[in-house]
Amino acid sequence: MSDIKIKRLEDLSISPAVVSKLREAGYRTLEALAAANINELATVIGIPLPTAQRIVNQAREALGLRFKTALEVKKERLGIKKITTGSRNLDGLLGGGVEIKTITELFGEYGTGKCFAKDTEVVYYSGDEIYIEAIEEMYIKYRNSSKEEVYDDGFLVRVSNLYVPTIIEGSLAIVKSSGIYKEVVSDLLEIKLDDNTTLRITARHPMLVVTDGYLKWCPAKYLRPGDIIVGVRRSVKLNELGNLRYVDNLKEVGLDSIALFNGLTYRSVKDIEVMRYNDYVYDLIVPKVHYFIDPNGLILHNTQLCHQLSVNVQLPMEKGGLAGRALYIDSEGTFRWERVEAMARGLGLNPDEVMENIIYIRAVNSDHQIAIVDEIMELIPKENIRLLVIDSVTGHFRAEYPGRENLALRQQKLNRHLHQLNRIADMYDIAVVVTNQVMARPDVFYGDPTQAVGGHILAHAPGVRVQLRRSRGSRRIARIVDAPHLPEGEAVFAITEVGIKDVEE
């Protein structure tokens, strides 16, 4: 847009009276006018259809929205500006950084967040013995014979010769666990079921539920009274375990859906309460399968990059920024000024000035989120916004429109919202970054069971889709899932105290 001389409605070849009518009707920028429906514009403004067509054509011409040759498109693409992530490896994966004029989607499981209270009982095999012990007792036992190590946000004890029951090929089997993890949390959810079973788990712990006749993994924070939790018959507790086969290498077996197992039970959620905990929670690491069966028969199973980009967009262009401001729409309460301050200091910037250049707003529901995006068209050029972040783009839609009966309406609204974002990215030459939630597919036992929510609507909207997953310690792995102009690949980067960096070997 730097080569475009016409910047305002007043610069078009139209009378001041028509300009005034346009502004009153909500067409306050060239971008809004260029995207206008001709018939609607003529009716609202009260002008002949040919005049409305001429005005819209002027706006489109001013913004460069015209027929172009492939060579012109190539030259424009070569000049696309990008925001550095702070990691050369990640920038390389993205073709130089997060680019303007497109939506970049980040999805993955942020944090461990799948743990349960220390007194949760686990049934497991070790040698020829069957044990039923509290997970904390297991951790202490194996810590005495194996070295405890720092891992992610807590500690890990690696285990050997420890097997847990699960479901493979539609039948019960024994699968090897590789470790026991623990971390401290302040709160837990206490979930009471209709058979008097009580679960104490973290809000992000996935539970297997029945929705519209399908089995789905649902984070505990989205459960509501009346939801149906899936388990297995209690008769498998001891008397069926002895007939199970051991599975050391999952690549050697054909893995099939839990739905094929005929021993499932269904229990209703009676009540859910948030409880203060301030203690360690624990998790068993079960590679590939990612879940196990507890003695009650229950089947137990972000954001840093957006903060960094909100800081980096303010850098001068020679340092990988766009010398602009960020607009951060927070739908899940994930924004943390403390991280912004630390990242700013890490770049030698004044933290207060950096935070002054991040415009923040909390979206309270999906309609509010859509309305915010509708209203920012005038704000973007006025405030020199070069990055728009929505964290997360699907959270409210998923929570407000549950069930198959609401799927069509949810997808229609989400589709409109994503078209809004694409239009803004293209017309205003800004980068749009959205985070997305993930769900675990119960029919995927082989490889990564997680996938981004949003279905085909979201899969086709972003120009670049990046999956993020945790590695050891502070390391993260980014993988290009879909980008027509980028090759497939992965990059390793680190989340440090001062932000996104390359991994130090």
TILUM-385863 format. One record per residue (C-alpha): x, y, z; residue in three letters; residue number from 0; chain. Coordinates in nm, 2 decimals, always signed. Example, Ala and Ser with C-alpha at 12.3 -4.5 7.8 and 13.67 -1.06 7.14 Angstrom:
% TILUM-385863
X; Y; Z; rest; nr; kette
+1.23; -0.45; +0.78; ala; 0; A
+1.37; -0.11; +0.71; ser; 1; A
//
This chain:
% TILUM-385863
X; Y; Z; rest; nr; kette
+0.00; +0.00; +0.00; met; 0; A
+0.30; +0.23; +0.02; ser; 1; A
+0.28; +0.30; -0.36; asp; 2; A
-0.09; +0.39; -0.34; ile; 3; A
-0.15; +0.76; -0.35; lys; 4; A
-0.52; +0.75; -0.27; ile; 5; A
-0.55; +0.69; +0.11; lys; 6; A
-0.90; +0.83; +0.21; arg; 7; A
-1.25; +0.84; +0.08; leu; 8; A
-1.21; +1.21; +0.02; glu; 9; A
-0.94; +1.13; -0.23; asp; 10; A
-1.18; +0.95; -0.46; leu; 11; A
-1.36; +1.14; -0.74; ser; 12; A
-1.69; +1.17; -0.55; ile; 13; A
-1.87; +1.46; -0.39; ser; 14; A
-1.84; +1.55; -0.02; pro; 15; A
-2.21; +1.48; +0.02; ala; 16; A
-2.16; +1.12; -0.10; val; 17; A
-1.85; +1.08; +0.12; val; 18; A
-2.06; +1.19; +0.42; ser; 19; A
-2.33; +0.94; +0.33; lys; 20; A
-2.08; +0.66; +0.29; leu; 21; A
-1.93; +0.73; +0.64; arg; 22; A
-2.28; +0.74; +0.80; glu; 23; A
-2.36; +0.41; +0.64; ala; 24; A
-2.04; +0.25; +0.79; gly; 25; A
-1.82; +0.26; +0.48; tyr; 26; A
-1.54; +0.46; +0.64; arg; 27; A
-1.23; +0.32; +0.46; thr; 28; A
-1.13; +0.23; +0.11; leu; 29; A
-1.11; -0.13; +0.22; glu; 30; A
-1.47; -0.13; +0.34; ala; 31; A
-1.59; +0.03; +0.02; leu; 32; A
-1.39; -0.20; -0.20; ala; 33; A
-1.56; -0.50; -0.03; ala; 34; A
-1.91; -0.35; -0.06; ala; 35; A
-2.20; -0.52; -0.23; asn; 36; A
-2.29; -0.30; -0.53; ile; 37; A
-2.67; -0.34; -0.50; asn; 38; A
-2.66; -0.29; -0.12; glu; 39; A
-2.44; +0.02; -0.15; leu; 40; A
-2.67; +0.18; -0.40; ala; 41; A
-2.98; +0.11; -0.19; thr; 42; A
-2.82; +0.23; +0.14; val; 43; A
-2.67; +0.54; +0.00; ile; 44; A
-2.95; +0.63; -0.23; gly; 45; A
-2.75; +0.65; -0.55; ile; 46; A
-2.79; +0.50; -0.90; pro; 47; A
-2.64; +0.15; -0.95; leu; 48; A
-2.39; +0.27; -1.21; pro; 49; A
-2.26; +0.53; -0.97; thr; 50; A
-2.22; +0.28; -0.70; ala; 51; A
-2.03; +0.05; -0.94; gln; 52; A
-1.80; +0.34; -1.03; arg; 53; A
-1.73; +0.43; -0.67; ile; 54; A
-1.65; +0.07; -0.57; val; 55; A
-1.43; +0.03; -0.88; asn; 56; A
-1.23; +0.34; -0.78; gln; 57; A
-1.17; +0.20; -0.43; ala; 58; A
-1.06; -0.13; -0.57; arg; 59; A
-0.83; +0.03; -0.82; glu; 60; A
-0.68; +0.25; -0.54; ala; 61; A
-0.61; -0.07; -0.34; leu; 62; A
-0.46; -0.25; -0.64; gly; 63; A
-0.75; -0.50; -0.66; leu; 64; A
-0.76; -0.55; -1.03; arg; 65; A
-0.67; -0.81; -1.29; phe; 66; A
-0.30; -0.88; -1.30; lys; 67; A
-0.06; -1.09; -1.49; thr; 68; A
+0.12; -1.38; -1.33; ala; 69; A
+0.44; -1.18; -1.35; leu; 70; A
+0.29; -0.90; -1.15; glu; 71; A
+0.17; -1.15; -0.89; val; 72; A
+0.52; -1.29; -0.86; lys; 73; A
+0.67; -0.95; -0.81; lys; 74; A
+0.41; -0.87; -0.54; glu; 75; A
+0.48; -1.20; -0.37; arg; 76; A
+0.85; -1.14; -0.37; leu; 77; A
+0.79; -0.82; -0.18; gly; 78; A
+0.57; -0.97; +0.09; ile; 79; A
+0.69; -0.85; +0.43; lys; 80; A
+0.73; -1.09; +0.72; lys; 81; A
+0.76; -1.08; +1.10; ile; 82; A
+1.04; -1.28; +1.26; thr; 83; A
+0.95; -1.53; +1.53; thr; 84; A
+1.28; -1.49; +1.71; gly; 85; A
+1.41; -1.83; +1.59; ser; 86; A
+1.61; -1.86; +1.27; arg; 87; A
+1.50; -2.23; +1.25; asn; 88; A
+1.13; -2.14; +1.27; leu; 89; A
+1.17; -1.84; +1.04; asp; 90; A
+1.33; -2.07; +0.78; gly; 91; A
+1.04; -2.32; +0.81; leu; 92; A
+0.79; -2.04; +0.75; leu; 93; A
+0.99; -1.90; +0.45; gly; 94; A
+1.13; -1.61; +0.64; gly; 95; A
+0.88; -1.55; +0.91; gly; 96; A
+0.51; -1.49; +0.96; val; 97; A
+0.39; -1.32; +0.65; glu; 98; A
+0.14; -1.04; +0.59; ile; 99; A
-0.17; -1.07; +0.36; lys; 100; A
-0.26; -1.42; +0.50; thr; 101; A
-0.38; -1.61; +0.80; ile; 102; A
-0.13; -1.82; +0.99; thr; 103; A
-0.29; -2.09; +1.21; glu; 104; A
-0.10; -2.23; +1.51; leu; 105; A
-0.25; -2.54; +1.67; phe; 106; A
-0.13; -2.80; +1.92; gly; 107; A
-0.14; -2.91; +2.28; glu; 108; A
+0.01; -2.64; +2.49; tyr; 109; A
+0.14; -2.76; +2.83; gly; 110; A
+0.11; -3.10; +2.98; thr; 111; A
-0.24; -3.04; +3.13; gly; 112; A
-0.35; -3.41; +3.13; lys; 113; A
-0.28; -3.49; +3.49; cys; 114; A
-0.49; -3.62; +3.78; phe; 115; A
-0.47; -3.60; +4.16; ala; 116; A
-0.20; -3.78; +4.35; lys; 117; A
-0.44; -4.04; +4.51; asp; 118; A
-0.58; -4.16; +4.18; thr; 119; A
-0.54; -4.53; +4.16; glu; 120; A
-0.37; -4.71; +3.87; val; 121; A
-0.38; -5.08; +3.79; val; 122; A
-0.06; -5.20; +3.63; tyr; 123; A
+0.16; -5.50; +3.56; tyr; 124; A
+0.52; -5.54; +3.66; ser; 125; A
+0.69; -5.87; +3.61; gly; 126; A
+0.43; -6.14; +3.70; asp; 127; A
+0.25; -5.92; +3.95; glu; 128; A
-0.07; -5.71; +3.92; ile; 129; A
-0.06; -5.39; +4.13; tyr; 130; A
-0.33; -5.13; +4.22; ile; 131; A
-0.16; -4.83; +4.37; glu; 132; A
-0.21; -4.45; +4.40; ala; 133; A
-0.01; -4.28; +4.13; ile; 134; A
+0.19; -4.09; +4.39; glu; 135; A
+0.30; -4.42; +4.55; glu; 136; A
+0.41; -4.54; +4.21; met; 137; A
+0.61; -4.23; +4.14; tyr; 138; A
+0.79; -4.26; +4.48; ile; 139; A
+0.86; -4.63; +4.42; lys; 140; A
+1.02; -4.58; +4.08; tyr; 141; A
+1.20; -4.26; +4.18; arg; 142; A
+1.39; -4.47; +4.44; asn; 143; A
+1.53; -4.69; +4.16; ser; 144; A
+1.54; -4.44; +3.88; ser; 145; A
+1.68; -4.09; +3.85; lys; 146; A
+1.42; -3.80; +3.87; glu; 147; A
+1.48; -3.54; +3.60; glu; 148; A
+1.34; -3.20; +3.52; val; 149; A
+1.08; -3.23; +3.24; tyr; 150; A
+0.86; -2.96; +3.09; asp; 151; A
+0.70; -2.78; +3.39; asp; 152; A
+0.77; -3.05; +3.64; gly; 153; A
+0.96; -3.38; +3.69; phe; 154; A
+0.98; -3.71; +3.52; leu; 155; A
+1.08; -4.06; +3.64; val; 156; A
+1.15; -4.30; +3.36; arg; 157; A
+1.02; -4.66; +3.42; val; 158; A
+1.09; -5.00; +3.27; ser; 159; A
+0.89; -5.32; +3.29; asn; 160; A
+0.57; -5.13; +3.37; leu; 161; A
+0.26; -5.21; +3.16; tyr; 162; A
-0.10; -5.07; +3.18; val; 163; A
-0.42; -5.20; +3.03; pro; 164; A
-0.57; -5.04; +2.72; thr; 165; A
-0.77; -5.13; +2.41; ile; 166; A
-0.61; -5.25; +2.09; ile; 167; A
-0.78; -5.41; +1.79; glu; 168; A
-1.11; -5.39; +1.97; gly; 169; A
-0.99; -5.59; +2.27; ser; 170; A
-0.80; -5.54; +2.59; leu; 171; A
-0.43; -5.55; +2.58; ala; 172; A
-0.13; -5.45; +2.79; ile; 173; A
+0.09; -5.17; +2.67; val; 174; A
+0.43; -5.05; +2.80; lys; 175; A
+0.45; -4.72; +2.98; ser; 176; A
+0.77; -4.52; +2.96; ser; 177; A
+0.75; -4.28; +3.25; gly; 178; A
+0.56; -4.10; +3.53; ile; 179; A
+0.53; -3.73; +3.52; tyr; 180; A
+0.44; -3.48; +3.79; lys; 181; A
+0.38; -3.10; +3.82; glu; 182; A
+0.22; -2.86; +4.07; val; 183; A
-0.12; -2.71; +4.00; val; 184; A
-0.33; -2.47; +4.20; ser; 185; A
-0.68; -2.61; +4.11; asp; 186; A
-0.85; -2.93; +4.00; leu; 187; A
-1.19; -3.02; +3.88; leu; 188; A
-1.38; -3.27; +4.10; glu; 189; A
-1.62; -3.46; +3.87; ile; 190; A
-1.89; -3.68; +4.03; lys; 191; A
-2.05; -3.95; +3.82; leu; 192; A
-2.39; -4.12; +3.86; asp; 193; A
-2.23; -4.44; +3.99; asp; 194; A
-2.07; -4.25; +4.28; asn; 195; A
-1.72; -4.25; +4.11; thr; 196; A
-1.53; -3.93; +4.17; thr; 197; A
-1.25; -3.80; +3.94; leu; 198; A
-1.01; -3.52; +4.04; arg; 199; A
-0.83; -3.40; +3.73; ile; 200; A
-0.70; -3.09; +3.56; thr; 201; A
-0.92; -2.88; +3.34; ala; 202; A
-0.74; -2.98; +3.02; arg; 203; A
-0.74; -3.35; +3.10; his; 204; A
-0.93; -3.52; +2.81; pro; 205; A
-1.22; -3.75; +2.89; met; 206; A
-1.38; -3.99; +2.64; leu; 207; A
-1.74; -3.89; +2.59; val; 208; A
-2.04; -3.97; +2.37; val; 209; A
-2.16; -3.69; +2.15; thr; 210; A
-2.43; -3.75; +1.88; asp; 211; A
-2.35; -4.12; +1.88; gly; 212; A
-1.97; -4.06; +1.83; tyr; 213; A
-1.69; -4.11; +2.07; leu; 214; A
-1.48; -3.79; +2.12; lys; 215; A
-1.20; -3.67; +2.35; trp; 216; A
-1.33; -3.37; +2.54; cys; 217; A
-1.12; -3.15; +2.78; pro; 218; A
-1.26; -3.17; +3.13; ala; 219; A
-1.33; -2.80; +3.14; lys; 220; A
-1.60; -2.84; +2.87; tyr; 221; A
-1.79; -3.11; +3.06; leu; 222; A
-2.13; -3.04; +3.19; arg; 223; A
-2.38; -3.23; +3.41; pro; 224; A
-2.56; -3.48; +3.20; gly; 225; A
-2.26; -3.55; +2.97; asp; 226; A
-2.19; -3.92; +2.91; ile; 227; A
-1.84; -4.05; +3.01; ile; 228; A
-1.72; -4.37; +2.84; val; 229; A
-1.55; -4.64; +3.04; gly; 230; A
-1.51; -5.02; +3.03; val; 231; A
-1.69; -5.29; +3.23; arg; 232; A
-1.57; -5.31; +3.59; arg; 233; A
-1.53; -5.68; +3.54; ser; 234; A
-1.20; -5.61; +3.36; val; 235; A
-1.06; -5.48; +3.68; lys; 236; A
-0.88; -5.81; +3.78; leu; 237; A
-1.05; -6.12; +3.64; asn; 238; A
-0.99; -6.03; +3.28; glu; 239; A
-0.64; -5.88; +3.31; leu; 240; A
-0.48; -6.22; +3.33; gly; 241; A
-0.58; -6.31; +2.98; asn; 242; A
-0.43; -6.00; +2.82; leu; 243; A
-0.13; -6.00; +2.58; arg; 244; A
+0.17; -5.78; +2.63; tyr; 245; A
+0.25; -5.53; +2.35; val; 246; A
+0.60; -5.38; +2.35; asp; 247; A
+0.61; -5.24; +2.00; asn; 248; A
+0.29; -5.09; +1.87; leu; 249; A
+0.42; -5.09; +1.51; lys; 250; A
+0.37; -5.47; +1.52; glu; 251; A
+0.00; -5.46; +1.56; val; 252; A
-0.29; -5.33; +1.36; gly; 253; A
-0.46; -5.06; +1.57; leu; 254; A
-0.83; -5.01; +1.56; asp; 255; A
-1.11; -4.80; +1.71; ser; 256; A
-1.22; -4.81; +2.07; ile; 257; A
-1.57; -4.81; +1.93; ala; 258; A
-1.52; -5.17; +1.82; leu; 259; A
-1.46; -5.28; +2.18; phe; 260; A
-1.79; -5.44; +2.31; asn; 261; A
-1.72; -5.39; +2.68; gly; 262; A
-1.78; -5.02; +2.70; leu; 263; A
-1.99; -4.86; +2.98; thr; 264; A
-2.16; -4.52; +2.99; tyr; 265; A
-2.18; -4.30; +3.30; arg; 266; A
-2.35; -3.97; +3.34; ser; 267; A
-2.18; -3.66; +3.49; val; 268; A
-2.38; -3.56; +3.81; lys; 269; A
-2.18; -3.26; +3.93; asp; 270; A
-1.86; -3.06; +3.86; ile; 271; A
-1.68; -2.84; +4.11; glu; 272; A
-1.35; -2.65; +4.10; val; 273; A
-1.14; -2.73; +4.41; met; 274; A
-0.83; -2.57; +4.55; arg; 275; A
-0.54; -2.82; +4.53; tyr; 276; A
-0.19; -2.66; +4.54; asn; 277; A
-0.01; -2.99; +4.51; asp; 278; A
+0.14; -3.23; +4.26; tyr; 279; A
-0.07; -3.40; +3.99; val; 280; A
+0.06; -3.70; +3.81; tyr; 281; A
+0.04; -3.86; +3.47; asp; 282; A
+0.15; -4.19; +3.31; leu; 283; A
+0.32; -4.15; +2.98; ile; 284; A
+0.20; -4.42; +2.74; val; 285; A
+0.36; -4.37; +2.39; pro; 286; A
+0.14; -4.39; +2.08; lys; 287; A
-0.18; -4.49; +2.26; val; 288; A
-0.18; -4.19; +2.50; his; 289; A
-0.44; -4.35; +2.74; tyr; 290; A
-0.49; -4.63; +2.98; phe; 291; A
-0.77; -4.79; +3.19; ile; 292; A
-0.80; -4.72; +3.56; asp; 293; A
-0.93; -4.97; +3.83; pro; 294; A
-1.28; -4.82; +3.80; asn; 295; A
-1.28; -4.89; +3.43; gly; 296; A
-1.25; -4.52; +3.33; leu; 297; A
-1.03; -4.45; +3.02; ile; 298; A
-0.79; -4.17; +3.13; leu; 299; A
-0.58; -4.01; +2.90; his; 300; A
-0.05; -2.21; +2.34; asn; 301; A
+0.02; -1.90; +2.31; thr; 302; A
+0.39; -1.81; +2.37; gln; 303; A
+0.44; -1.76; +2.00; leu; 304; A
+0.16; -1.51; +1.98; cys; 305; A
+0.31; -1.30; +2.26; his; 306; A
+0.65; -1.30; +2.09; gln; 307; A
+0.50; -1.19; +1.75; leu; 308; A
+0.32; -0.91; +1.92; ser; 309; A
+0.65; -0.78; +2.05; val; 310; A
+0.85; -0.86; +1.73; asn; 311; A
+0.61; -0.68; +1.49; val; 312; A
+0.72; -0.35; +1.66; gln; 313; A
+1.08; -0.40; +1.56; leu; 314; A
+1.22; -0.20; +1.26; pro; 315; A
+1.20; -0.38; +0.92; met; 316; A
+1.58; -0.44; +0.92; glu; 317; A
+1.55; -0.64; +1.24; lys; 318; A
+1.26; -0.85; +1.12; gly; 319; A
+0.96; -0.64; +1.23; gly; 320; A
+0.71; -0.42; +1.06; leu; 321; A
+0.75; -0.11; +1.27; ala; 322; A
+0.38; -0.14; +1.37; gly; 323; A
+0.15; -0.23; +1.65; arg; 324; A
-0.04; -0.55; +1.74; ala; 325; A
-0.41; -0.60; +1.81; leu; 326; A
-0.46; -0.90; +2.04; tyr; 327; A
-0.81; -1.05; +2.07; ile; 328; A
-0.81; -1.29; +2.37; asp; 329; A
-1.10; -1.54; +2.38; ser; 330; A
-0.97; -1.76; +2.66; glu; 331; A
-0.79; -1.54; +2.91; gly; 332; A
-0.44; -1.65; +2.78; thr; 333; A
-0.28; -1.31; +2.75; phe; 334; A
+0.00; -1.25; +3.00; arg; 335; A
+0.16; -0.91; +3.02; trp; 336; A
+0.45; -1.07; +3.23; glu; 337; A
+0.56; -1.26; +2.92; arg; 338; A
+0.54; -0.96; +2.70; val; 339; A
+0.75; -0.76; +2.95; glu; 340; A
+1.02; -1.04; +2.97; ala; 341; A
+1.03; -1.07; +2.59; met; 342; A
+1.07; -0.69; +2.55; ala; 343; A
+1.36; -0.69; +2.79; arg; 344; A
+1.51; -0.98; +2.60; gly; 345; A
+1.52; -0.77; +2.29; leu; 346; A
+1.65; -0.46; +2.47; gly; 347; A
+1.32; -0.27; +2.43; leu; 348; A
+1.14; -0.06; +2.68; asn; 349; A
+0.87; -0.29; +2.82; pro; 350; A
+0.61; -0.01; +2.89; asp; 351; A
+0.65; +0.12; +2.53; glu; 352; A
+0.61; -0.23; +2.39; val; 353; A
+0.30; -0.29; +2.59; met; 354; A
+0.16; +0.05; +2.49; glu; 355; A
+0.18; -0.08; +2.13; asn; 356; A
-0.02; -0.39; +2.19; ile; 357; A
-0.39; -0.32; +2.18; ile; 358; A
-0.58; -0.58; +2.38; tyr; 359; A
-0.94; -0.68; +2.40; ile; 360; A
-1.12; -0.98; +2.56; arg; 361; A
-1.39; -1.14; +2.35; ala; 362; A
-1.66; -1.27; +2.58; val; 363; A
-1.85; -1.48; +2.33; asn; 364; A
-1.85; -1.57; +1.96; ser; 365; A
-2.08; -1.28; +1.86; asp; 366; A
-1.86; -1.04; +2.04; his; 367; A
-1.55; -1.18; +1.87; gln; 368; A
-1.71; -1.14; +1.53; ile; 369; A
-1.83; -0.78; +1.62; ala; 370; A
-1.47; -0.69; +1.73; ile; 371; A
-1.34; -0.79; +1.39; val; 372; A
-1.62; -0.60; +1.22; asp; 373; A
-1.53; -0.28; +1.41; glu; 374; A
-1.15; -0.28; +1.36; ile; 375; A
-1.14; -0.19; +0.99; met; 376; A
-1.11; +0.18; +1.08; glu; 377; A
-0.88; +0.11; +1.37; leu; 378; A
-0.62; -0.07; +1.17; ile; 379; A
-0.49; +0.21; +0.95; pro; 380; A
-0.55; +0.47; +1.22; lys; 381; A
-0.34; +0.29; +1.48; glu; 382; A
-0.08; +0.14; +1.24; asn; 383; A
-0.18; -0.22; +1.32; ile; 384; A
+0.04; -0.46; +1.14; arg; 385; A
-0.05; -0.78; +1.33; leu; 386; A
-0.39; -0.92; +1.44; leu; 387; A
-0.39; -1.21; +1.69; val; 388; A
-0.69; -1.41; +1.79; ile; 389; A
-0.62; -1.66; +2.07; asp; 390; A
-0.81; -1.88; +2.02; ser; 391; A
-1.03; -1.85; +1.71; val; 392; A
-1.25; -2.15; +1.77; thr; 393; A
-1.29; -2.16; +2.15; gly; 394; A
-1.62; -1.97; +2.19; his; 395; A
-1.77; -2.13; +1.88; phe; 396; A
-1.69; -2.48; +2.01; arg; 397; A
-1.83; -2.41; +2.36; ala; 398; A
-2.15; -2.23; +2.24; glu; 399; A
-2.26; -2.46; +1.97; tyr; 400; A
-2.21; -2.82; +2.10; pro; 401; A
-2.36; -3.12; +1.94; gly; 402; A
-2.44; -3.22; +1.58; arg; 403; A
-2.77; -3.03; +1.58; glu; 404; A
-2.57; -2.70; +1.61; asn; 405; A
-2.29; -2.80; +1.38; leu; 406; A
-2.43; -2.63; +1.07; ala; 407; A
-2.49; -2.30; +1.24; leu; 408; A
-2.15; -2.31; +1.41; arg; 409; A
-1.97; -2.37; +1.08; gln; 410; A
-2.16; -2.10; +0.90; gln; 411; A
-2.07; -1.84; +1.16; lys; 412; A
-1.71; -1.96; +1.18; leu; 413; A
-1.69; -1.95; +0.80; asn; 414; A
-1.81; -1.59; +0.79; arg; 415; A
-1.56; -1.50; +1.06; his; 416; A
-1.27; -1.65; +0.88; leu; 417; A
-1.37; -1.47; +0.56; his; 418; A
-1.36; -1.15; +0.76; gln; 419; A
-1.01; -1.22; +0.87; leu; 420; A
-0.89; -1.32; +0.52; asn; 421; A
-1.03; -1.00; +0.38; arg; 422; A
-0.86; -0.78; +0.65; ile; 423; A
-0.53; -0.95; +0.60; ala; 424; A
-0.53; -0.90; +0.22; asp; 425; A
-0.67; -0.55; +0.21; met; 426; A
-0.47; -0.40; +0.49; tyr; 427; A
-0.14; -0.58; +0.43; asp; 428; A
-0.13; -0.71; +0.78; ile; 429; A
-0.04; -1.05; +0.93; ala; 430; A
-0.33; -1.24; +1.09; val; 431; A
-0.23; -1.52; +1.34; val; 432; A
-0.49; -1.74; +1.50; val; 433; A
-0.45; -2.02; +1.75; thr; 434; A
-0.67; -2.32; +1.74; asn; 435; A
-0.77; -2.59; +1.98; gln; 436; A
-0.71; -2.95; +1.92; val; 437; A
-0.91; -3.27; +1.99; met; 438; A
-0.78; -3.62; +2.02; ala; 439; A
-0.94; -3.87; +1.78; arg; 440; A
-1.03; -4.20; +1.96; pro; 441; A
-1.00; -4.39; +1.63; asp; 442; A
-0.63; -4.29; +1.59; val; 443; A
-0.40; -4.52; +1.79; phe; 444; A
-0.10; -4.50; +1.55; tyr; 445; A
+0.09; -4.18; +1.54; gly; 446; A
-0.04; -3.84; +1.67; asp; 447; A
-0.41; -3.87; +1.77; pro; 448; A
-0.46; -3.49; +1.79; thr; 449; A
-0.61; -3.28; +1.51; gln; 450; A
-0.72; -2.92; +1.49; ala; 451; A
-1.09; -2.85; +1.55; val; 452; A
-1.30; -2.65; +1.30; gly; 453; A
-1.33; -2.92; +1.03; gly; 454; A
-1.30; -2.83; +0.66; his; 455; A
-1.41; -2.47; +0.71; ile; 456; A
-1.10; -2.39; +0.92; leu; 457; A
-0.87; -2.63; +0.73; ala; 458; A
-0.91; -2.43; +0.40; his; 459; A
-0.91; -2.07; +0.54; ala; 460; A
-0.55; -2.02; +0.66; pro; 461; A
-0.27; -1.97; +0.41; gly; 462; A
-0.03; -2.14; +0.65; val; 463; A
-0.11; -2.41; +0.91; arg; 464; A
+0.15; -2.49; +1.17; val; 465; A
+0.13; -2.77; +1.43; gln; 466; A
+0.32; -2.72; +1.75; leu; 467; A
+0.41; -3.00; +1.98; arg; 468; A
+0.62; -3.03; +2.29; arg; 469; A
+0.96; -3.18; +2.29; ser; 470; A
+1.20; -3.23; +2.58; arg; 471; A
+1.23; -2.95; +2.83; gly; 472; A
+1.19; -2.61; +2.67; ser; 473; A
+1.21; -2.74; +2.32; arg; 474; A
+0.91; -2.72; +2.08; arg; 475; A
+0.87; -2.87; +1.73; ile; 476; A
+0.68; -2.68; +1.46; ala; 477; A
+0.56; -2.87; +1.15; arg; 478; A
+0.41; -2.73; +0.84; ile; 479; A
+0.07; -2.90; +0.79; val; 480; A
-0.05; -2.70; +0.49; asp; 481; A
+0.10; -2.42; +0.30; ala; 482; A
+0.08; -2.41; -0.09; pro; 483; A
+0.40; -2.21; -0.12; his; 484; A
+0.61; -2.38; +0.15; leu; 485; A
+0.77; -2.73; +0.15; pro; 486; A
+0.68; -2.98; +0.42; glu; 487; A
+0.92; -2.98; +0.71; gly; 488; A
+0.99; -2.94; +1.08; glu; 489; A
+1.18; -2.70; +1.29; ala; 490; A
+1.30; -2.71; +1.65; val; 491; A
+1.30; -2.40; +1.86; phe; 492; A
+1.30; -2.31; +2.23; ala; 493; A
+1.08; -2.12; +2.47; ile; 494; A
+1.31; -1.94; +2.71; thr; 495; A
+1.26; -1.69; +2.99; glu; 496; A
+1.31; -1.41; +2.74; val; 497; A
+1.11; -1.55; +2.46; gly; 498; A
+1.13; -1.76; +2.14; ile; 499; A
+1.49; -1.86; +2.05; lys; 500; A
+1.69; -2.12; +1.87; asp; 501; A
+1.79; -2.43; +2.06; val; 502; A
+2.14; -2.40; +2.20; glu; 503; A
+2.32; -2.72; +2.12; glu; 504; A
//
